[in-house]
Amino acid sequence: MNILTETNFPELKFLKRGKVRDIYDVGEYLLFVATDRLSAFDVVMPQGIPFKGKVLTQISAFWFEQTKDIIQNHVVTTNVDEFPAVCHQYRNDLQGRSMLVTKTEPLSVECIVRGYLSGSGWLDYQETGAICGIPLPKGLKESEKLPETIFTPSTKAEIGVHDENIPFEQMIEKEGKERSEQVSSVTKAIFHRASEIAESKGIIIADTKMEFGMKDGKLMLIDELLTPDSSRFWPKATYAPGKAQNSFDKQFVRDYLLSIKFNKRPPGPVMPEEIINKTSDLYCKAVYELTGKHVS
């Protein structure tokens, strides 16, 4: 089984290596390559997850297509034949896991939208009765659907450093009122569209993270979109508020790491094959449930 955890394309201009993506500058555009690396608690694990990069690319492409009428996105093409000629020699590594994208100036914050009470939002609510300073009704249970969708921006941390939720007012200080309100509105609109589509296919999207950039003075949706890495996907059939939910995302890995009392600092531990294979199966199942297509 071919697991790609790092790319090496000598003829391309390497730009940077993220937690999961390797990014190359190919002139007018950027080349995003989704590897099979897995990060949890902002730590990159030593082993890759089979098919993961292809899952992320295929799901992102699906959602970008489904939401392009709401806001322009950065995807130029996912077809390697349409990439610059210099990329074609790396076809075997690029096929199914890469996209050519428009260059933008990314915003300084990540954009999180929550429809259900889970993760750091649940922890915040237990302590303060609010999420990022947004007050919520008393007596809500873990995994319960929120009275209304909420937007909670966060800082963009370097690899190995945790992102931190920030109040909306702090985003306004960074990005200005008009742009911040536009981002909040667009993020919620995408989330509502995606939630309707996903629920029709038996999946609940509990929350997700989006990123935006500016191009020629206009806001553009960038990075990945509504993947198992950036979202919590729950099977609708087994959903039951009052506890943590089964999921199609990397929560399975997080739960394992918590069970071995991982200190959430690099280096990540070597994980059992069972955990790796189960995670791969969940990612592949998410693609099929959402798009009706197997990973290709």
Backbone as CSV, one residue per row, in Angstrom:
resi,resn,N_x,N_y,N_z,CA_x,CA_y,CA_z,C_x,C_y,C_z
1,MET,0.850,-1.202,0.000,0.000,0.000,0.000,0.882,1.248,0.000
2,ASN,0.633,2.155,-0.929,1.468,3.343,-1.072,1.005,4.452,-0.125
3,ILE,1.792,4.702,0.912,1.487,5.791,1.845,2.506,6.901,1.610
4,LEU,2.003,8.085,1.295,2.877,9.217,0.994,2.853,10.195,2.168
5,THR,3.946,10.280,2.895,3.994,11.193,4.044,4.798,12.457,3.763
6,GLU,5.549,12.448,2.646,6.334,13.627,2.303,6.615,13.614,0.807
7,THR,6.514,14.763,0.180,6.812,14.827,-1.248,8.197,15.419,-1.477
8,ASN,8.756,15.077,-2.622,10.052,15.623,-3.010,10.053,15.780,-4.526
9,PHE,9.775,16.985,-4.989,9.686,17.258,-6.416,10.785,18.262,-6.783
10,PRO,11.989,17.790,-7.106,13.147,18.674,-7.319,12.934,19.755,-8.382
11,GLU,12.087,19.480,-9.374,11.892,20.441,-10.464,10.870,21.523,-10.106
12,LEU,10.219,21.382,-8.962,9.225,22.377,-8.545,9.780,23.227,-7.408
13,LYS,9.292,24.443,-7.300,9.744,25.355,-6.243,8.967,25.068,-4.963
14,PHE,9.643,24.445,-3.994,9.003,24.105,-2.722,8.749,25.381,-1.930
15,LEU,7.541,25.497,-1.398,7.179,26.702,-0.649,7.131,26.436,0.850
16,LYS,6.282,25.484,1.259,6.244,25.169,2.691,5.553,23.834,2.933
17,ARG,5.798,23.297,4.099,5.203,22.025,4.505,4.310,22.297,5.712
18,GLY,3.015,22.056,5.553,2.088,22.228,6.667,1.951,20.943,7.456
19,LYS,0.915,20.891,8.286,0.691,19.668,9.064,0.399,18.494,8.149
20,VAL,-0.322,18.756,7.065,-0.724,17.688,6.147,-0.302,17.978,4.706
21,ARG,-0.356,19.252,4.302,-0.099,19.587,2.899,1.327,20.062,2.650
22,ASP,1.849,19.650,1.492,3.080,20.215,0.959,2.672,21.186,-0.134
23,ILE,3.236,22.386,-0.117,2.809,23.436,-1.045,3.987,23.874,-1.910
24,TYR,3.719,23.940,-3.221,4.734,24.345,-4.193,4.253,25.570,-4.959
25,ASP,5.200,26.422,-5.319,4.912,27.602,-6.137,5.146,27.228,-7.591
26,VAL,4.084,27.282,-8.407,4.238,26.940,-9.822,3.865,28.152,-10.684
27,GLY,4.494,29.269,-10.355,4.288,30.477,-11.142,3.043,31.231,-10.754
28,GLU,2.070,31.220,-11.632,0.846,31.979,-11.374,0.022,31.360,-10.247
29,TYR,0.219,30.064,-10.030,-0.603,29.325,-9.073,0.239,28.649,-7.990
30,LEU,-0.463,28.084,-7.001,0.154,27.196,-6.018,-0.307,25.777,-6.294
31,LEU,0.543,24.825,-5.967,0.178,23.413,-6.055,0.063,22.877,-4.639
32,PHE,-1.146,22.469,-4.246,-1.404,21.873,-2.933,-1.359,20.352,-3.085
33,VAL,-0.527,19.700,-2.309,-0.459,18.240,-2.324,-0.819,17.733,-0.933
34,ALA,-1.924,17.014,-0.837,-2.370,16.479,0.451,-1.672,15.140,0.684
35,THR,-0.781,15.097,1.664,-0.085,13.857,1.984,-0.966,12.994,2.883
36,ASP,-0.416,11.868,3.300,-1.143,10.974,4.219,-0.741,11.209,5.672
37,ARG,-0.060,12.349,5.912,0.301,12.683,7.296,-0.964,12.922,8.121
38,LEU,-0.855,12.629,9.410,-1.966,12.882,10.328,-1.472,13.731,11.484
39,SER,-2.191,14.808,11.761,-1.869,15.589,12.958,-3.033,15.470,13.933
40,ALA,-2.700,15.394,15.199,-3.709,15.377,16.259,-3.168,16.207,17.409
41,PHE,-4.009,17.036,17.978,-3.586,17.978,19.019,-2.419,18.831,18.502
42,ASP,-2.461,19.147,17.187,-1.438,19.964,16.532,-0.055,19.325,16.525
43,VAL,-0.009,18.019,16.676,1.254,17.276,16.581,1.155,16.311,15.397
44,VAL,2.153,16.335,14.521,2.156,15.425,13.371,2.624,14.052,13.845
45,MET,1.817,13.044,13.564,2.127,11.675,13.987,3.203,11.064,13.074
46,PRO,3.967,10.098,13.599,5.064,9.533,12.803,4.618,8.643,11.649
47,GLN,3.387,8.135,11.696,2.911,7.252,10.629,1.831,7.937,9.799
48,GLY,1.761,7.551,8.537,0.716,8.065,7.669,-0.523,7.183,7.718
49,ILE,-1.635,7.718,7.243,-2.909,6.994,7.179,-3.213,6.684,5.714
50,PRO,-3.328,5.401,5.334,-3.592,5.055,3.941,-4.786,5.821,3.361
51,PHE,-4.622,6.343,2.164,-5.648,7.037,1.373,-6.019,8.428,1.903
52,LYS,-5.435,8.840,3.023,-5.920,10.060,3.680,-5.822,11.298,2.787
53,GLY,-4.685,11.481,2.118,-4.522,12.657,1.273,-5.534,12.697,0.137
54,LYS,-5.834,11.532,-0.417,-6.818,11.462,-1.500,-8.223,11.754,-0.971
55,VAL,-8.503,11.284,0.243,-9.803,11.570,0.868,-9.977,13.077,1.050
56,LEU,-8.956,13.732,1.602,-9.054,15.170,1.854,-9.279,15.944,0.555
57,THR,-8.553,15.559,-0.484,-8.669,16.259,-1.763,-10.028,16.023,-2.401
58,GLN,-10.483,14.770,-2.371,-11.755,14.433,-3.017,-12.938,15.095,-2.312
59,ILE,-12.918,15.087,-0.972,-14.015,15.720,-0.227,-13.983,17.239,-0.391
60,SER,-12.788,17.840,-0.305,-12.685,19.291,-0.504,-13.225,19.692,-1.872
61,ALA,-12.809,18.954,-2.915,-13.263,19.278,-4.272,-14.786,19.191,-4.367
62,PHE,-15.364,18.192,-3.715,-16.822,18.032,-3.705,-17.491,19.261,-3.085
63,TRP,-17.002,19.682,-1.922,-17.646,20.804,-1.225,-17.396,22.137,-1.921
64,PHE,-16.185,22.322,-2.469,-15.938,23.560,-3.211,-16.933,23.693,-4.363
65,GLU,-17.214,22.591,-5.030,-18.162,22.600,-6.150,-19.579,22.900,-5.650
66,GLN,-19.932,22.332,-4.491,-21.290,22.491,-3.949,-21.565,23.898,-3.429
67,THR,-20.516,24.654,-3.153,-20.708,25.959,-2.492,-20.187,27.136,-3.321
68,LYS,-19.777,26.898,-4.554,-19.118,27.956,-5.333,-20.062,29.105,-5.682
69,ASP,-21.393,28.872,-5.565,-22.321,29.982,-5.820,-22.430,30.904,-4.610
70,ILE,-21.977,30.440,-3.440,-22.020,31.273,-2.230,-20.828,32.224,-2.209
71,ILE,-19.656,31.677,-2.537,-18.437,32.493,-2.597,-17.435,31.814,-3.523
72,GLN,-16.652,32.635,-4.204,-15.604,32.108,-5.083,-14.565,31.368,-4.238
73,ASN,-14.043,30.249,-4.758,-12.981,29.529,-4.056,-11.710,29.492,-4.897
74,HIS,-10.652,28.979,-4.298,-9.337,29.079,-4.935,-8.997,27.932,-5.887
75,VAL,-9.889,26.971,-6.067,-9.568,25.812,-6.904,-9.538,26.199,-8.383
76,VAL,-8.428,25.876,-9.033,-8.318,26.047,-10.485,-8.652,24.724,-11.161
77,THR,-8.002,23.642,-10.729,-8.306,22.305,-11.245,-7.682,21.238,-10.347
78,THR,-8.293,20.068,-10.369,-7.702,18.900,-9.678,-7.232,17.873,-10.714
79,ASN,-7.315,18.227,-11.976,-6.914,17.335,-13.071,-5.439,17.549,-13.383
80,VAL,-4.608,16.534,-13.126,-3.165,16.665,-13.311,-2.827,17.036,-14.758
81,ASP,-3.633,16.577,-15.704,-3.396,16.910,-17.119,-3.448,18.416,-17.363
82,GLU,-4.166,19.137,-16.500,-4.312,20.585,-16.653,-3.308,21.371,-15.814
83,PHE,-2.449,20.665,-15.068,-1.397,21.323,-14.297,-0.307,21.794,-15.269
84,PRO,0.557,22.727,-14.854,1.701,23.100,-15.684,2.519,21.859,-16.070
85,ALA,3.097,21.890,-17.259,3.783,20.715,-17.809,4.868,20.175,-16.880
86,VAL,5.533,21.062,-16.154,6.623,20.621,-15.274,6.132,19.669,-14.180
87,CYS,4.823,19.698,-13.883,4.258,18.835,-12.834,4.012,17.408,-13.324
88,HIS,3.906,17.227,-14.619,3.444,15.944,-15.162,4.372,14.780,-14.830
89,GLN,5.665,15.052,-14.672,6.611,13.982,-14.338,6.343,13.393,-12.940
90,TYR,5.586,14.113,-12.138,5.274,13.646,-10.774,3.834,13.130,-10.682
91,ARG,3.289,12.797,-11.824,1.884,12.400,-11.912,1.499,11.326,-10.893
92,ASN,2.340,10.297,-10.734,1.989,9.175,-9.845,1.729,9.639,-8.418
93,ASP,2.526,10.610,-7.960,2.335,11.129,-6.598,1.216,12.163,-6.525
94,LEU,0.967,12.862,-7.632,-0.027,13.938,-7.622,-1.451,13.451,-7.849
95,GLN,-1.587,12.353,-8.568,-2.913,11.884,-8.979,-3.848,11.673,-7.785
96,GLY,-4.969,12.389,-7.787,-5.995,12.169,-6.770,-5.774,12.871,-5.451
97,ARG,-4.578,13.477,-5.270,-4.298,14.093,-3.957,-3.793,15.536,-4.087
98,SER,-3.981,16.147,-5.241,-3.428,17.487,-5.421,-4.426,18.404,-6.114
99,MET,-4.240,19.684,-5.902,-5.059,20.667,-6.621,-4.230,21.907,-6.920
100,LEU,-4.473,22.444,-8.102,-3.863,23.703,-8.497,-4.789,24.811,-8.004
101,VAL,-4.222,25.784,-7.279,-5.075,26.800,-6.656,-4.543,28.214,-6.914
102,THR,-5.450,29.165,-6.799,-5.121,30.578,-6.946,-4.329,31.064,-5.742
103,LYS,-3.367,31.932,-5.988,-2.622,32.554,-4.888,-3.476,33.652,-4.255
104,THR,-3.517,33.667,-2.932,-4.245,34.722,-2.221,-3.412,35.197,-1.033
105,GLU,-3.893,36.244,-0.408,-3.310,36.715,0.847,-4.216,36.212,1.975
106,PRO,-3.808,35.123,2.697,-4.699,34.530,3.704,-5.025,35.498,4.839
107,LEU,-6.236,35.390,5.364,-6.603,36.170,6.550,-5.799,35.692,7.749
108,SER,-5.778,36.514,8.781,-4.945,36.221,9.961,-5.619,35.281,10.951
109,VAL,-6.878,34.911,10.676,-7.608,34.044,11.611,-8.175,32.832,10.878
110,GLU,-8.431,31.770,11.634,-9.175,30.624,11.116,-10.630,30.797,11.545
111,CYS,-11.526,30.270,10.732,-12.947,30.558,10.918,-13.696,29.281,11.285
112,ILE,-14.123,29.208,12.515,-14.784,28.002,13.015,-16.276,28.283,13.177
113,VAL,-17.074,27.346,12.675,-18.523,27.470,12.821,-19.027,26.209,13.515
114,ARG,-19.903,26.403,14.485,-20.360,25.300,15.326,-21.882,25.186,15.270
115,GLY,-22.359,23.967,15.014,-23.784,23.716,15.038,-24.194,22.865,16.222
116,TYR,-23.184,22.234,16.851,-23.426,21.339,17.986,-22.392,21.615,19.066
117,LEU,-22.713,21.223,20.274,-21.859,21.496,21.435,-20.876,20.351,21.628
118,SER,-19.633,20.557,21.187,-18.662,19.469,21.228,-17.247,20.032,21.302
119,GLY,-16.296,19.165,21.596,-14.884,19.555,21.572,-14.560,20.676,22.537
120,SER,-13.740,21.628,22.067,-13.330,22.742,22.937,-14.530,23.609,23.306
121,GLY,-15.552,23.628,22.434,-16.762,24.389,22.749,-17.484,23.835,23.962
122,TRP,-17.540,22.507,24.053,-18.181,21.848,25.196,-17.396,22.128,26.481
123,LEU,-16.064,22.084,26.382,-15.234,22.365,27.562,-15.434,23.807,28.023
124,ASP,-15.470,24.730,27.066,-15.663,26.141,27.376,-17.038,26.353,28.025
125,TYR,-18.055,25.731,27.468,-19.414,25.869,27.996,-19.517,25.346,29.427
126,GLN,-18.857,24.216,29.702,-18.892,23.656,31.060,-18.278,24.619,32.075
127,GLU,-17.251,25.325,31.646,-16.550,26.235,32.567,-17.241,27.593,32.693
128,THR,-17.789,28.084,31.548,-18.241,29.477,31.532,-19.715,29.661,31.175
129,GLY,-20.361,28.599,30.686,-21.735,28.753,30.209,-21.804,29.457,28.865
130,ALA,-20.647,29.589,28.210,-20.572,30.285,26.925,-19.523,29.600,26.056
131,ILE,-19.492,29.956,24.765,-18.399,29.544,23.888,-17.766,30.804,23.324
132,CYS,-16.498,30.993,23.630,-15.770,32.193,23.167,-16.511,33.469,23.556
133,GLY,-17.106,33.441,24.741,-17.807,34.632,25.212,-19.227,34.773,24.706
134,ILE,-19.671,33.848,23.849,-21.055,33.889,23.357,-21.932,33.101,24.336
135,PRO,-22.798,33.754,25.097,-23.578,33.045,26.113,-24.566,32.059,25.499
136,LEU,-24.729,30.927,26.152,-25.662,29.898,25.700,-26.646,29.570,26.819
137,PRO,-27.797,28.999,26.481,-28.764,28.627,27.524,-28.152,27.644,28.513
138,LYS,-28.650,27.667,29.735,-28.186,26.711,30.742,-28.742,25.325,30.440
139,GLY,-28.026,24.297,30.935,-28.540,22.941,30.882,-28.337,22.195,29.582
140,LEU,-27.540,22.752,28.662,-27.272,22.026,27.416,-26.385,20.813,27.694
141,LYS,-26.579,19.772,26.903,-25.807,18.538,27.081,-24.713,18.442,26.031
142,GLU,-23.702,17.618,26.326,-22.648,17.379,25.344,-23.265,16.851,24.046
143,SER,-22.784,17.368,22.910,-23.218,16.961,21.569,-24.624,17.454,21.205
144,GLU,-25.219,18.279,22.065,-26.563,18.788,21.761,-26.491,19.829,20.638
145,LYS,-27.548,19.871,19.826,-27.610,20.876,18.771,-27.773,22.250,19.400
146,LEU,-26.982,23.212,18.942,-27.056,24.565,19.497,-28.325,25.264,19.022
147,PRO,-28.848,26.181,19.838,-30.065,26.905,19.445,-29.901,27.593,18.094
148,GLU,-28.707,28.102,17.834,-28.405,28.639,16.516,-26.913,28.456,16.231
149,THR,-26.575,28.405,14.976,-25.180,28.224,14.569,-24.352,29.411,15.054
150,ILE,-23.161,29.137,15.579,-22.315,30.239,16.051,-20.954,30.223,15.344
151,PHE,-20.416,31.410,15.181,-19.128,31.612,14.514,-18.097,31.971,15.566
152,THR,-17.010,31.197,15.629,-15.978,31.446,16.645,-14.601,31.405,15.994
153,PRO,-14.033,32.568,15.704,-12.708,32.588,15.079,-11.616,32.102,16.023
154,SER,-10.470,31.726,15.447,-9.340,31.313,16.275,-8.047,31.820,15.660
155,THR,-6.990,31.818,16.473,-5.677,32.201,15.971,-5.169,31.130,15.019
156,LYS,-4.196,31.491,14.203,-3.511,30.529,13.345,-2.174,30.227,13.989
157,ALA,-2.038,29.021,14.508,-0.812,28.666,15.216,0.159,27.941,14.299
158,GLU,1.433,28.032,14.653,2.449,27.256,13.934,2.296,25.784,14.305
159,ILE,2.943,24.912,13.518,2.893,23.475,13.803,3.411,23.217,15.211
160,GLY,2.687,22.399,15.962,3.098,22.062,17.322,2.579,23.021,18.365
161,VAL,1.897,24.086,17.920,1.311,25.061,18.841,-0.203,25.032,18.646
162,HIS,-0.932,25.083,19.737,-2.386,24.973,19.645,-3.018,26.281,19.179
163,ASP,-3.998,26.162,18.279,-4.816,27.325,17.932,-5.598,27.747,19.176
164,GLU,-5.887,29.046,19.280,-6.659,29.526,20.432,-7.900,30.264,19.941
165,ASN,-9.046,29.918,20.520,-10.275,30.637,20.204,-10.148,32.083,20.656
166,ILE,-10.678,32.995,19.853,-10.638,34.414,20.216,-12.038,35.005,20.072
167,PRO,-12.352,36.072,20.815,-13.652,36.727,20.663,-13.759,37.369,19.276
168,PHE,-14.978,37.507,18.791,-15.219,38.122,17.484,-14.644,39.542,17.447
169,GLU,-14.696,40.226,18.589,-14.179,41.599,18.658,-12.688,41.643,18.323
170,GLN,-11.987,40.584,18.711,-10.547,40.526,18.416,-10.300,40.307,16.923
171,MET,-11.194,39.558,16.281,-11.090,39.395,14.834,-11.315,40.737,14.143
172,ILE,-12.269,41.501,14.649,-12.537,42.820,14.070,-11.298,43.708,14.170
173,GLU,-10.592,43.621,15.300,-9.357,44.394,15.460,-8.321,44.000,14.412
174,LYS,-8.278,42.684,14.073,-7.295,42.182,13.120,-7.699,42.432,11.670
175,GLU,-8.979,42.235,11.358,-9.421,42.210,9.962,-10.410,43.319,9.586
176,GLY,-10.857,44.082,10.568,-11.823,45.137,10.278,-13.250,44.616,10.392
177,LYS,-14.173,45.529,10.667,-15.561,45.146,10.944,-16.259,44.572,9.709
178,GLU,-16.148,45.262,8.593,-16.874,44.839,7.386,-16.429,43.449,6.925
179,ARG,-15.123,43.250,6.861,-14.617,41.951,6.403,-14.958,40.846,7.397
180,SER,-14.848,41.130,8.678,-15.147,40.124,9.704,-16.610,39.697,9.627
181,GLU,-17.500,40.658,9.450,-18.925,40.328,9.360,-19.227,39.556,8.075
182,GLN,-18.546,39.889,6.985,-18.725,39.149,5.733,-18.272,37.701,5.905
183,VAL,-17.124,37.518,6.534,-16.597,36.163,6.754,-17.553,35.352,7.623
184,SER,-18.053,35.952,8.688,-18.988,35.267,9.578,-20.234,34.834,8.811
185,SER,-20.772,35.735,8.001,-21.987,35.446,7.235,-21.747,34.330,6.217
186,VAL,-20.651,34.408,5.482,-20.348,33.412,4.452,-20.075,32.050,5.080
187,THR,-19.337,32.048,6.184,-19.010,30.794,6.874,-20.284,30.065,7.296
188,LYS,-21.214,30.806,7.870,-22.485,30.204,8.300,-23.300,29.712,7.101
189,ALA,-23.301,30.484,6.014,-24.065,30.085,4.822,-23.520,28.779,4.244
190,ILE,-22.196,28.653,4.194,-21.578,27.420,3.691,-21.923,26.257,4.620
191,PHE,-21.842,26.517,5.917,-22.130,25.464,6.889,-23.573,24.979,6.760
192,HIS,-24.504,25.903,6.609,-25.915,25.512,6.488,-26.157,24.715,5.209
193,ARG,-25.555,25.154,4.098,-25.683,24.416,2.829,-25.115,22.998,2.995
194,ALA,-23.923,22.921,3.538,-23.261,21.620,3.684,-24.014,20.718,4.655
195,SER,-24.534,21.297,5.720,-25.264,20.495,6.716,-26.501,19.848,6.095
196,GLU,-27.218,20.604,5.271,-28.407,20.051,4.599,-28.028,18.893,3.680
197,ILE,-26.966,19.088,2.906,-26.518,18.044,1.983,-26.071,16.808,2.761
198,ALA,-25.255,17.031,3.807,-24.713,15.909,4.582,-25.828,15.146,5.301
199,GLU,-26.770,15.873,5.884,-27.850,15.196,6.622,-28.711,14.357,5.698
200,SER,-28.855,14.793,4.449,-29.619,13.993,3.484,-28.899,12.684,3.164
201,LYS,-27.621,12.630,3.516,-26.825,11.429,3.267,-26.466,10.712,4.567
202,GLY,-27.140,11.105,5.661,-26.968,10.398,6.931,-25.799,10.842,7.774
203,ILE,-25.283,12.048,7.512,-24.147,12.550,8.279,-24.482,13.907,8.899
204,ILE,-24.162,14.060,10.178,-24.294,15.336,10.873,-22.922,16.010,10.871
205,ILE,-22.876,17.273,10.458,-21.640,18.046,10.606,-21.768,18.859,11.886
206,ALA,-21.006,18.487,12.886,-21.122,19.154,14.187,-20.455,20.522,14.176
207,ASP,-19.291,20.596,13.572,-18.573,21.864,13.455,-17.526,21.720,12.366
208,THR,-16.980,22.836,11.937,-15.951,22.791,10.904,-15.115,24.061,10.949
209,LYS,-13.962,23.986,10.312,-13.042,25.126,10.252,-12.825,25.500,8.790
210,MET,-12.893,26.778,8.488,-12.651,27.257,7.122,-11.569,28.327,7.141
211,GLU,-10.983,28.524,5.963,-9.997,29.592,5.813,-10.336,30.439,4.592
212,PHE,-9.992,31.709,4.691,-10.270,32.643,3.606,-9.015,33.444,3.282
213,GLY,-8.970,33.930,2.049,-7.885,34.801,1.627,-8.447,35.930,0.786
214,MET,-7.609,36.914,0.506,-8.011,38.039,-0.329,-7.290,37.953,-1.670
215,LYS,-8.043,38.207,-2.730,-7.488,38.228,-4.081,-8.112,39.401,-4.823
216,ASP,-7.269,40.356,-5.225,-7.760,41.549,-5.949,-8.897,42.234,-5.200
217,GLY,-8.737,42.314,-3.870,-9.718,43.020,-3.050,-10.975,42.248,-2.741
218,LYS,-11.038,40.980,-3.196,-12.234,40.174,-2.957,-11.916,38.989,-2.046
219,LEU,-12.918,38.630,-1.242,-12.783,37.500,-0.336,-12.884,36.196,-1.123
220,MET,-12.037,35.226,-0.777,-12.039,33.943,-1.472,-11.878,32.817,-0.455
221,LEU,-12.625,31.740,-0.644,-12.532,30.551,0.216,-11.315,29.737,-0.220
222,ILE,-10.444,29.384,0.743,-9.185,28.712,0.393,-8.950,27.480,1.268
223,ASP,-7.775,26.887,1.103,-7.301,25.762,1.904,-8.136,24.509,1.613
224,GLU,-8.565,23.795,2.650,-9.431,22.630,2.475,-10.843,23.029,2.894
225,LEU,-11.806,22.146,2.613,-13.185,22.502,2.968,-13.957,21.275,3.422
226,LEU,-14.467,21.348,4.661,-15.382,20.334,5.201,-14.845,18.914,5.033
227,THR,-13.599,18.725,5.450,-12.976,17.401,5.418,-13.027,16.774,6.808
228,PRO,-12.689,15.478,6.917,-12.617,14.860,8.250,-11.497,15.449,9.111
229,ASP,-10.552,16.171,8.493,-9.503,16.830,9.273,-9.990,18.140,9.871
230,SER,-10.867,18.835,9.149,-11.267,20.173,9.574,-12.662,20.205,10.194
231,SER,-13.298,19.031,10.321,-14.702,18.973,10.748,-14.946,17.787,11.669
232,ARG,-16.073,17.857,12.382,-16.564,16.671,13.091,-17.769,16.131,12.329
233,PHE,-17.649,14.922,11.803,-18.735,14.249,11.108,-19.275,13.141,11.997
234,TRP,-20.578,13.163,12.245,-21.207,12.111,13.071,-22.238,11.340,12.254
235,PRO,-22.287,10.028,12.392,-23.367,9.266,11.738,-24.713,9.645,12.355
236,LYS,-25.651,10.046,11.523,-26.964,10.476,12.008,-27.696,9.322,12.707
237,ALA,-27.471,8.113,12.227,-28.203,6.945,12.737,-27.894,6.644,14.194
238,THR,-26.694,7.008,14.652,-26.316,6.682,16.038,-26.245,7.924,16.930
239,TYR,-26.656,9.080,16.389,-26.553,10.325,17.155,-27.449,10.288,18.395
240,ALA,-26.848,10.618,19.529,-27.589,10.683,20.792,-26.910,11.697,21.707
241,PRO,-27.531,12.870,21.930,-26.897,13.884,22.780,-26.712,13.382,24.210
242,GLY,-25.767,14.008,24.916,-25.484,13.624,26.292,-24.184,12.871,26.436
243,LYS,-23.466,12.692,25.330,-22.181,11.961,25.357,-21.394,12.309,24.101
244,ALA,-20.146,11.854,24.056,-19.362,11.985,22.836,-19.955,11.057,21.773
245,GLN,-19.808,11.420,20.502,-20.436,10.667,19.416,-19.416,9.822,18.646
246,ASN,-19.927,8.771,18.002,-19.118,8.098,16.992,-18.813,9.116,15.902
247,SER,-17.709,8.946,15.194,-17.387,9.946,14.186,-16.642,9.349,13.012
248,PHE,-16.672,10.107,11.898,-15.936,9.728,10.698,-14.595,10.453,10.639
249,ASP,-14.249,11.174,11.663,-13.054,12.009,11.590,-11.943,11.448,12.468
250,LYS,-10.943,12.272,12.743,-9.780,11.774,13.491,-10.010,11.766,15.001
251,GLN,-11.250,11.958,15.430,-11.550,11.833,16.852,-11.157,10.455,17.367
252,PHE,-11.234,9.457,16.498,-10.834,8.089,16.854,-9.371,8.070,17.299
253,VAL,-8.525,8.813,16.570,-7.103,8.899,16.936,-6.938,9.708,18.221
254,ARG,-7.664,10.827,18.309,-7.572,11.643,19.532,-7.939,10.813,20.763
255,ASP,-8.997,10.024,20.647,-9.426,9.196,21.785,-8.333,8.198,22.175
256,TYR,-7.698,7.606,21.163,-6.600,6.671,21.456,-5.462,7.392,22.180
257,LEU,-5.085,8.579,21.679,-3.981,9.327,22.282,-4.309,9.739,23.721
258,LEU,-5.562,10.104,23.946,-5.969,10.434,25.325,-5.902,9.201,26.224
259,SER,-6.241,8.035,25.656,-6.247,6.795,26.460,-4.844,6.397,26.911
260,ILE,-3.828,6.793,26.110,-2.442,6.471,26.509,-1.783,7.671,27.200
261,LYS,-2.623,8.688,27.505,-2.157,9.885,28.215,-1.035,10.615,27.467
262,PHE,-1.190,10.728,26.145,-0.248,11.479,25.317,-0.195,12.928,25.803
263,ASN,1.014,13.477,25.916,1.165,14.817,26.510,0.919,15.966,25.537
264,LYS,0.482,15.643,24.313,0.112,16.648,23.293,1.301,17.506,22.858
265,ARG,2.507,16.928,22.982,3.705,17.616,22.513,4.499,16.682,21.601
266,PRO,5.194,17.237,20.588,6.003,16.385,19.716,7.095,15.685,20.530
267,PRO,7.535,14.496,20.105,7.059,13.775,18.928,5.803,12.959,19.242
268,GLY,5.013,12.672,18.220,3.833,11.830,18.407,4.244,10.380,18.585
269,PRO,3.438,9.576,19.266,3.765,8.169,19.493,3.493,7.316,18.251
270,VAL,4.180,6.198,18.159,3.867,5.212,17.122,2.542,4.557,17.499
271,MET,1.605,4.526,16.533,0.269,4.000,16.819,0.128,2.563,16.319
272,PRO,-0.696,1.765,16.983,-0.925,0.388,16.529,-1.542,0.361,15.127
273,GLU,-1.242,-0.681,14.365,-1.794,-0.839,13.015,-3.324,-0.780,13.030
274,GLU,-3.909,-1.320,14.082,-5.373,-1.349,14.195,-5.947,0.068,14.175
275,ILE,-5.293,0.977,14.883,-5.752,2.367,14.940,-5.597,3.025,13.567
276,ILE,-4.463,2.781,12.928,-4.199,3.362,11.610,-5.220,2.867,10.589
277,ASN,-5.458,1.560,10.558,-6.377,0.985,9.569,-7.819,1.409,9.820
278,LYS,-8.209,1.482,11.097,-9.584,1.897,11.422,-9.797,3.360,11.009
279,THR,-8.779,4.192,11.237,-8.873,5.600,10.853,-8.995,5.736,9.342
280,SER,-8.193,4.969,8.610,-8.266,4.973,7.145,-9.663,4.559,6.669
281,ASP,-10.204,3.517,7.285,-11.545,3.048,6.911,-12.594,4.132,7.129
282,LEU,-12.483,4.870,8.257,-13.453,5.922,8.561,-13.373,7.061,7.539
283,TYR,-12.152,7.446,7.180,-11.968,8.509,6.197,-12.570,8.095,4.850
284,CYS,-12.273,6.867,4.428,-12.778,6.384,3.137,-14.307,6.268,3.143
285,LYS,-14.846,5.874,4.281,-16.301,5.762,4.395,-16.948,7.140,4.291
286,ALA,-16.302,8.147,4.870,-16.837,9.509,4.801,-16.942,9.972,3.350
287,VAL,-15.906,9.690,2.545,-15.951,10.058,1.132,-17.128,9.395,0.440
288,TYR,-17.277,8.109,0.653,-18.330,7.369,-0.039,-19.719,7.842,0.392
289,GLU,-19.898,8.031,1.697,-21.215,8.453,2.200,-21.601,9.826,1.632
290,LEU,-20.634,10.717,1.534,-20.935,12.084,1.094,-21.043,12.219,-0.423
291,THR,-20.113,11.584,-1.145,-20.036,11.822,-2.579,-20.579,10.679,-3.422
292,GLY,-20.766,9.494,-2.793,-21.212,8.324,-3.545,-20.098,7.693,-4.365
293,LYS,-18.875,8.191,-4.167,-17.733,7.658,-4.918,-16.678,7.103,-3.966
294,HIS,-16.019,6.039,-4.396,-14.910,5.495,-3.622,-13.663,6.340,-3.875
295,VAL,-12.717,6.266,-2.962,-11.465,7.016,-3.133,-10.792,6.565,-4.412
296,SER,-10.392,7.517,-5.235,-9.764,7.159,-6.505,-8.469,7.908,-6.691
